[in-house]
Amino acid sequence: MNPLAVGNSRSKQQLRLNWPDGREQVLDHAELRRQCPCSQCRAFRLQGLTPMVDGRVRVIELHPQGYGLQLVFSDGHERGIYPWAYLAQLTPVGASLLAMDVNDKAM
């Protein structure tokens, strides 16, 4: 499933996707960078390591690739192509923060 619209806000550091099912998804640039699907980043995560990503990183270019989107980041990283299905399953901005807040209160 491909999105109907893709928007990028550098100032808000967010990528916005509008899906055919009516869902609007907002993804944080830094989280997108942490979740890069390129082989190098995937290998890093498979080793149980978390990529160190500057929270100020921005998506500076978008390149549609048919089955997904190549993102170019302000830190120079541009190797990953994010398949539409992969993007669709990523947690939107705020959801992970909400989960973290609930978990913090439970402790």
Secondary structure as UniProt FT lines:
FT   STRAND          5..9
FT   TURN            10..13
FT   STRAND          14..18
FT   TURN            20..21
FT   STRAND          24..28
FT   HELIX           29..34
FT   HELIX           39..46
FT   TURN            47..48
FT   TURN            55..56
FT   STRAND          59..64
FT   STRAND          68..73
FT   TURN            74..75
FT   STRAND          81..83
FT   HELIX           84..89
FT   TURN            93..94
FT   HELIX           95..106
//
